[in-house]
Every structure is written in C-alpha cells, then in structure tokens.
Amino acid sequence: MWCIPRYVFLCYSRGRVEDPNTERYESTSSDESSGEDKEKMDVKGEGDSSEAEEKHKEPTSAEKPKEGADAHGEDAEILHAEEGAVAAQKESSKHLLDPDTSQELLGLEDEGEKVDKHFIDACLYVKDRMEEVTSPDKEMRQVLVVLYQEWFKVSSQKTSEADTVRLYLRQVGLTTPTLLPYVVNLTDGNGNMALHYSVSHSNFPVVKLLLDTGLCETDNVNKAGYTPVMLAALTAAESPDDLEVAQQLLKLGDVNARSRQMGQTALMLAVSHGRLAMVRLLLNCGADVNAQDYEGSTALMCASEHGHTHIAGLLLETGHCDTSLTDKNGQTAKQVAEGSSHPDVVDLIKAHDQAKCGH
C-alpha cells in the first residue's frame, strides 16, 4: 500500500517524498536564463529538472510532457501565455489596485530601487496587445521571454526577497494594472506559478504578498498534479507567522483537492511526512479526515503505516475518524499499523474503538 505519491513536484524517493525545500526546486527561471538567451522562449528550470521528472515519475499519456527541445520551450511557454492571456482578459474589468488600498497592500520602496526597465517595457507592450499573445509573432515572443524570465527570477527563487517582489507587484499594479492577474499567475513549462515555488521553498513572506493581491489562482494544478495547498502540506511551517500565512492559503484553496496520480489530499501528504502543525491546521480548515485515495488509503492509514503516533491520536481526537474504513487490500488502519509493526498506533486505535463502543 502506498500512502505517499510517487512524486510531488519533481522527485520521489522510495517510502518518502523528498523535502521540497531543496535546490532541485530552484526557480524555472534561473539567473542564467536572462541575457543573451532571451531569444528563446525557454523558462525551464535547472539542468536536472526535466531529467529528474522523467526518472522519478510514471505519468499517464495525458500528463507526460512533450519530448524534444520544445518540451519546456517555445511551444509550451506560448501555450501557457495563451492561457494566462485569457485569464487576464477575464480580470481586466476589475479594480486590481484600488487607489485607497494600493499603498497599504503593496507597500512603498525607496526611490533608489528600480524595477528592471525591460520588464516594465514588456508589460506595457503586452498590455495593449493581449489578443496577440495567443498567436505571437517573433517580436511578441521575445517580449514574453523577457516577461517570463524576469518575473520567475525575481519571485520564484529560493532566495527571492519579499521587498523585491513587492516592488515588482507595485510597479505592475501602477503601470499596467490590467496585466497584474496575468503576471501573478504566469506558469512555467512545468505548470508552476510563483505561488508553487514560494510555497515549496517555504518562502512565506513572498507567499503572503502573492495571496494579498487577491488574484492568485490557488487551486492551479502543476504538471505533476499538485496544487500550492498540497505543497504547503509538505512544508515545515512552525513559526506563528508562517502558520498564519499557511492558514491564509488553506482557506483560499481547496484543502480536499486530490492529487492527479494517486488521489491524495493535502492531509494525507502532511500525515505521511509527520507534519504535526500542518495536520492540525488542515483539520481546522476543514480537511476531510476520512477521505480515501485511489488505493483506498485514509490519513489514519498513512499515520499507521509510518508510525506517526501523535498524528494518529490527533486524527482520532477529531471524533470523526472512521476506523472501520478499508483500503483496496481490505485492511483497516489498525491492520495496517499491525502489519507495519507500530504497536503504539495499534493501541491508540483499539482504545478509540473501545471508548466508542462504550458510549
């Protein structure tokens, strides 16, 4: 029985999903991608990202990225640009930055700080030609390259700074407000937005900035089949500030959404990784404790398999945990715990069931 997906984001190791806060999750628009490479519509990540994806996952035909040079290149990025353009057009009538709240929302920066001029020029160019994004000519392609690379470089690195992201958001909001939803929700060749990356890097100050725009598509699924909420379940958010931002994300997104490949929920992912604080937060935000993945596993079964006694107790304390549910192998959570040699979890479930029968 697998309680953990074969990959989350880009990589998987047997028995556990690797911590998302590693260098392999660096932005798909690294510093090296700017400059002379702007002739290419290529905002893929570090050199090992696509190789890692092919090695560690078994996608269905619908999920499998294109092979060849343009798998994360021109065709893929233009497709994402088209999707973003449609979203931007739908949002164009909204007041994206109300004059009374824009300074409070996005902040003010020192006069000496500058947003990359080419980035702003690209925003101005695209703003008046959104209809051309769906079928770009050479000049539009080059402009989109500038837009993609600069945004992901600024917003999606592990070392991205909230002050810099705030400055870019403010400038886009002031100069091209109708383009702000498009920029905030840009997706790279792997289907990841800046929100995916900032969450996976546990960069919660940047996560908060993105969420505070009110424009983030929080349930956007990347090519691996995961939403930002699911990635948040894997983070070790423990400080009060980080947990507050994580809660903001969980309330905006669908906490019971299922991953594409294994049908797991954020709660199952958090349980499997022993993220006690995230489990508690997810339960408080309405996570379904009895949801079952495509193998029939529940969050309690995941805790039982991995021996997470404290988490198992937390799940049982909700008063809604159904210990009689079985997976596709016909096993209950107690039987899973017995088979995995976790007697403490077995005793917890027995005590829970006896107390329930006593009532």
N, C-alpha and C positions, 0 to 999 in steps of 0.2 A: 504494500500500500504506500502510495506517495502522498505525503501531506505538504510537499513543497514542489512548486513548479519546476520544470526542467531548465527554466531560465527566467530571470527577472531582469528586464532591461537588456543586458547583452551577455551575461555569463552565468554559468551554473557549475557548481562542484557537487559531487555525489553526497547526498544527505543534507546539504545546506545550500541556500542561495547566498553567494558571497555578498559581503557588506558593500552597499552601493557607494560608500564614500571613499572610493579609491581612484587612483589616477586613470584607470581604464575608462572611467566615466567622464573624462575631461570633455569639454565642450566640443561639439561637432564643428565649431568654427574656431580653431586654434589661432594663435597669433601668427603662425607660419602661413596661414591661408590668405593673409592680406597681401597687398602689394602687387607684384607682377602677376600673381595667379588670378587676379580679378578678371582676366579674360575668360576664365572658365566658370560655368555655373556649378561650382563644386564646393559644398559646405559640409563635406563629410568629416568625420572625426579623426582621431589619431590613427596612425597607420594600422594598428592591430584591431580596430573596432569591427570592421566588416568580416575579417578573418575569424575573430572570436565569435561573432554571431553565427557564422556558418558552422563552426566547430562545435558549439555548445548547445545548439537548439535543433529541433526537428520540426520545422514549420510545415504547415499544410501548404498546398499549392497556392491557396489564396493569400497566405501570409508571406511566402517566400519572395524576397526581393529579387529584382532583375539581376541577371548575371552580366558581367561585362563592364566596360568603362563607365557607362552611364547609370549604373545601379544606384549610385548616390550622387549622380552628376546632373547634367543639364535637364534631361527629361524628367527625372524625379523631382528636382527642385522647381521646375516650371509648373509641374502638377501641383505641388504644394502652394506655389504662388497663386495659381488659379483658385484653389480652394480658399486661400486667405483673402483673395480679392472679393470673392462672393460674400464672405463674412463681413468684410469691411463695408461693402455696399449696403448690406442689411443694417449696419450700425450707423450709417452716415447721417441719419436724421436725428441721432441722439445728441444730447448736450454732454460731450465727453468730459470736458473740464469746465464746470460751472465757474464763472468769474469769482464768485464769493467763496469757493472752496478749493480752487486750484492750488493756491499757495499753501494752504493747510495740508492738502493731500500729497503734493509732490515736493514741497519744500523749496527753499531758495539756496542758491550756491554763491560762492564768492565770484566776483566779476572776473577774476583771473582764470577761472576754469572754463574750458571750452569743449563743446561737443565737436566731434570730427566734422569738418565742413563738408566733406564728400558725402557723409551720411545724411546730413540735412539737405544737401542738394538732391540726393537720391529720393528722399521723402517728398520734396517739392515736385520733383519730376513725376513720380508715381502718382501723387495725389490727383493731378489733373489728367491722368491717363489710365485710370483704373481699368477701363474697358480693354485696354491693350495688354494687360497682364495675362489675360487668358490665351493670347496668341502673340507673344512678344517678338519683335524684330531684334536684330543684333544689338541695337543701342539700348533697348529696354532690358535685354538680357544682362548687359554689362552693368546697368544701373541696379538691377536686382541683386547681382553679385555683391556690389558694394553694400547694399542694404542688409543682406543676409549676414555677410561676414562680420560687419561691424557690430550688428546687434548681438549675435551669438558670442562674439569675442568679449563684449562688454558685460553681457548679462549671464552667461552660462558657463563660465569657468569656475573651477573650484575656488579660485582666489578672487572672484568677482566682488567688487565693493559696492555696498548699498548706496553710498553717496554718489558714485559714478552712474549707477543705474537710475537713481532718482533724477540726476541731471539730464540724462537722455530722455527719460519719460517726460520730464517737464518741457524740454525743448520740442519734442514731437507734439505734445499737447498744445503748446503755444503757437507753433508754426504751421502744423498740419493736423489739427485735432481730429479730422475725419479719418485720418490714417492710423490713429492710435490703436484701435482694436486689431487692425491688421498686423502691426508691429508686435504688439504684446503676444499675439497668438501665432506668430510665424513658426512653422515646423521645418525641421531639417530633414535630411534624407532618411533618417530612422524614425521619423514621425514624432520627434521630441520637441516640445516647446521649451522656452526658457524656464517655465514653471517645473517641467520634468527635471531639468538639470539642477536648478537651485534646490529642489526638494531632495534629490538624490545626493547632493553634496552637503546636505544639512545646513545650507546657507539660508537660515530662516529670516534674516533681515531682508534679503532680496525677495524671498517668498512673500513676505508681508507687503513689500512695495508693489509687487505684481498683483496680489489679491486686492489691495486697496484701490487699484484703478477701477475695480468693478467690472472689468472687461474679460477676465481670464475664463477660458473655456475649461473649467476644472475637470470635466469628465472626458477630455480628449484622450483617446487611446493611441499609444505609440505602436510601432510595427510589431513589437514583441507582445502587444496585447495588454499593456498595463497603463493605468491612469496615474496622475500625480498622487491621488489618495492612496493607491496601493503602494507606491514607492515610499510615501510618508510612513506607512506601517512598518517599514524596514529600518527606519532611522532610529537612532538612539536619542530622541528628544527627551531631555530630562529637566532642563532648567525651566523655571516658571515662564520666562519669556518665550522660549522655544515651544513649549507646550501650548501656550496661548495662541501662537501662530498656527501650530498644527491643528488646534481645535477650530480655528477660523477656516482652514482648508477643509476639514472634515465636514463642517456644517454647510459649506458651499458645494461640496461634491457629493457623489453618491457613495456612501460607505458600504453599501451592499452590492456594488457592481462586481461582476465576475471577470476574472482574467480569461483571455481568449482561449488559451491552450488547455488549462486544467480546470477552469471554472472556479478558481479560488477567490475568496473575498479578502479584503484588507485585514479583517480579523484573523483569518486563518494564517496569513503571512506573518502578522505580528506575533501570534501564538507560536508558530514554528520557530521563530527567531528569538523567542524568550523576551520580547519587548513588553515588559510588565506595564510600564507607564502608558505605552501606546494602546495596549489591550484595554486598560481602564478607560482611556479617553474614547476609544472606539465604542465601547459599551455605553458610555454616557451620551454618545452622539447617535445612538440608535442602531448599532450594528446587530445583525440577526445572529444570535448565539447558536441557533440550530440550522443555519444554512449548510447545505451539503455541496461539495464539489462534484465534478463529473465521475469521481470514483466512489462517491457516497460518503466521503470523509467529512467530519464536522470539526469545529475548532477544538472541542474537547478531545476528539480522537488525535488531533495533532499534538495537543499537550500530553496526551497519554503516550504517544509514540516517542516523544522526545524527552519525557520525564520532567516536564516543567510543572512541578507540584504546586507552587504558589499560583501559577496562572490557572491551573485546573481548579484550584479552590476558588479563585475569583470568578471563573465561569459558572461554577456550581452555585455560588452565593447569589447570583442574579435571580435565582428562583424560577428561571425559565428554561434551564438546560434540560433537554430530554435525553436521558442516559440510555433509553431503550432503542434509539436510532441505530441502524446497522449500515455498514458500508457494503460495497458490491461483493465483498467476500463473506458477507453475513456476520461480520464481527461488530460487537458493541465497543464503546470506548473502554470499558473495563477489560474486555478480552484483548484489546489492543495493548493496554497497559501490561497485562499479564504476559502477553507474547513478547513484549519489549523489556521485560524484567524491571518494571518500575513499581515495586510493591507499595510505595508511599501513595502513588496515584490510585492504585487499586483500592487501598484502604479508604481514601477520600471518597471515592465513588460508592463504595459499599456503605459507608456511614451516611452519605447523602440519601441513598436509596432506602436505607432502614428508617431514617428520620421521616422520609416522605411517606413510607408505609405506615409509620406510627401515627401520623396525622389522619 
